[in-house]
Amino acid sequence: MAIAKGLAFLLLLCLSGCAMIQPVALSEQPAQTEVEQTTMSDRVDPQTQDFDGRVPRLEEADELAWSYETIDLNGTTIEYATLLPPNFDPAGEYPLLLALPPGGQDKNMVNAGIDTFWQRGALYGFVIVSPVKPSGTSYMRDGSLILPEFVAFLHETYTIAGGKPHLGGVSNGGISTFKAGLEHPELYRSLTVLPGYAAADSNLSTLSELKVTLYVGEHDGRWVTSSQRTYDALVAANHNDPLLEIFPNEGHVIQSLTGNGVGQIFERLLQE
């Protein structure tokens, strides 16, 4: 099931016009610094670990459904998907992931991103919110003009654990995540990309207060080299908690992070 979803996601991603998925020869890749790696034995068993009273029931993930609403922010209409954790209490406090979509960042890609990667986050107690790009723009180009007001709206709607939402994205959504985080680091608690990277001229010292996590497949061409460059720049900027995980024998859609494997993303976000 997870592999089938991953393949379907890759097909949809290619059809959306995203591609920047170009392999490079191994000899073209820069020398890599030591990267923190995790193994399955290092990770928490989500069936037995209690996250603040929330025990993920991964077999129930397919029963989770998300809904769409729209909001007008100073003349810009944003349609967004929301997925709530089981037994959601409107008066409760929950971690929130703002998930920026991949590819062309339209509604199809919002659905694909949630279905392939983010859906199980609700079983870890997360509210998942994923906005469709407004007409005539994209989060890669104009996120800083849209997202601060959208984040303010999220604070009006939910009591967000930790006082700030987590920000994450897949592919073009990962690039958008770094752009938005660098322009307004004060708005977010963490950045998580699978994959994604910062522009080469970015001042990554501004992310010192954020947990930054980069996931990328070993065979994902320049996404690997760009992820490594971003990680090295974070280390050089004395960032105290960056993680780059390169998944062996994986490509652009990281199958290891679909299905039950997505648990490691949310386990890391829940760590203080």
N, C-alpha and C positions, 0 to 999 in steps of 0.2 A: 504493500500500500504506500509506504513512504517513498520507495523508489519510483513508483508510478507517478506520484505527485511531483517528485523532483523533475522527472522527464517532461511532464506536462508543463511545469513551470518554465523550463528551459525553452520549450517550443514557443510558449506564449511570449517569453522575453524576446526571443529573436523576431517574432512577428511584430512586436511593438516598436521595433526599430532601435532598440538599445544597443547595440552590440559594441563595441569596444572590447570584444572578447577575442583578442588576437594573440596566439601563442608566440613566444620568442624562444630562440635557441638557448639551451642551458648555458652555453658559453657567453651569452650576452647578459646574463644576470650578474648583478654586482655581488661582491663578497658579502656574506651575511654575518651579522653579529649573532651572539648566542641568543636564542629566543626561548622564552619560557614555554614549555610544553606541558600539557596535561594528558594523563591517560585515563582510561575508564576506571581503573582502580583508585585514582585520585578523586573521582567525582562522587557526589552524594547519590545514594540510591533513592530516587524520588518516591519509590513506593513505601519506604520506611521512614524517611526523614521528615520531621515536623517543622515546617516553616511558619513560626509564629502561630501555631494552631492550624495551619492549612496543609493538609496532606494531599499532594497531587494524585488524582486518579486518572492516569494517562489513558486507560482503556475507554474513558468516557469523552475523550477529546472530540470525537466526531459528532457528539450530540450538541456541541457548542455552536451557537449561531450568532452572527453579528448583524447589526441593523445600520441603516443610513439615515442621516439627518443633514440639514443644511443650515448655515448661519451666514448672515451678512455682516461683514466687518468693514465699516467705512466704504461701502460701495462695492466690495469684493465678495462674491458669493463663494463659499467653501462648502463642498459636500464631503462628509467624512463618515467613516465606518467606526462603530463602537462595539466592542466585545467585552462583556462584563463577566466577572468571576461567578461561579455558582453561589447561590444564596446571597447575592449582592445586597448590601444594606446601604441605602442612600445616605444615611447618617454616619456611616463608617469611614475609616481611613484606609486607603489602599495605595500601593505603589502603582504608578501609571507609566506605561510605555507609549510614547509618541512615535509611531512607526512610519517613516517616509517610504513611499512605494518605489519599486524598481522601474526599469524600462521607460516608457513614455509617461509614467506616473498618472495614468488615467484610472477609471474605475475598475477595469479589468485587471490592471496590475495591483491595485489595492486588494482586490479579492484574492489574487494569486499569492501575494505576499503573506496575507493572513493565513490562508489555507495551507500554504507550504511550510511556513516557519513560525508565525507568531501565535497561532491559535491556542496552542497548549499553555501559553503564558497565563491564560485565565485560570488554569488549574493550579498555578503557583500564586494565585491571589492578585494578579495584575489586572488592572483595567487597560485594555488595548484600544488605542485611538489611532486611526490611519486616515489622513486627509487626501482626497483627490486633488490634483493640481487645479487651480482655478484656470478658467479659459484664458488662453493667450499667454500663459506664463509657465514656469516650472520651478520646483524647489531648488534645482541645481543653479538656476540663474537669479531668481528673485525671492528666495526663501526668507531673506532678512526683512523683506517688505511685508511679509504675510504672517510668518510664524510668531513673532512676539505678541501680536494681538490675539492670535489663536491660543497661545499658551495662557494668556490672561483669561480668556474665556474658559479654558480647562480648569483654572483655579476657582473660577466662579461656580463651576458645575460640580467639582469633586473636591473632597479633602484629600490631598495628595500626600502620601507617606514620605517623610524626609523633606517635605516642603518644596520639592521640585520634581518635575517629570524626568524620566529617563528618555533619551533620544536614540533612535536606532534606524537603520535602513539597510536595504539589500541592493547591491549593484549601484545603479544611478542614485538610488535612495541612500546608499552608503556615502557616496561623494557629497550628496546634499546634506547628510548628517554632519560631516566635517565642516562644510561651508556655514551651516546654521550655527553649529557649536562655536566655531571660531569668531563669528560675528557677534554672538550674544552668549558667551560662556556662563554668564550669571543666571541664565534661565534654566539650566539643565543640571541634572545630578550625574549623568554619565553619557558617554557616546559608545554605541555598539554598532559595528558594521560587518556585513557578511556578503560580499566583501565591500571595501570602500577605502578611500585614502584622502589625504589632504593635498592641496595644491603645493607644488614644490617651494614656493616662496612664502609659505604660511609661517606665522609666528606661533609655534606650538606651545610656547611658554604660557600663553593665556589659558591653556587647558589644565594647568597644574592642579586645580581643585576638583577636576572631574576624573572619574574612573573611565579609562579608554580601553576598549577591547576591539581587536581586529582579527577576524577570521577570514581565511582565504584557502582555496584549493591549490595544491602543489603544481598542478598543470594549467593554471589560469593565467599564463603568459605575463603581460605587463601589469596585471592586477597584483601579482605576487611581488614583482620588483617595486611597484609603487607602495604596496603595503609595508614592505621591508623598509623602504626609504622613510615612510611616515613613522614607523616604530623607532628607527634609529634616531630620527629627529626628536622624538619624544624623550628618548633616553638622554640625548645630548642636552635637552632643555631641563634635565633633572626632574622629569615627571616621576612621581613616586609609585605609580601603580599602572603602568601600561602592560598589556598582554597582546602578543601576536601569536596566534596558533595557525600553523600551516598544516593542512590535512593531507596526508600522503594519498597519492593516486586519486585525488579529487579534482574536478574542474570548476567551472564558474558557479554552478548550483551545487552547494556543499551537501551531499546526501547524508553525511554524518550528522548534520544539524536538522534533518527532517525527522518526522516521527518522534519517538521517544528521545532521540539524540538532542532535540532542542532544549531539553532540560538543563544542560550545562550553561546555556545562555542566561537563563533566569536564576539559576543557582548562584552564578557569579554576581548578578545584579543585587541579589538579596544579601550578599555578604557585606558586612560593614567595613 
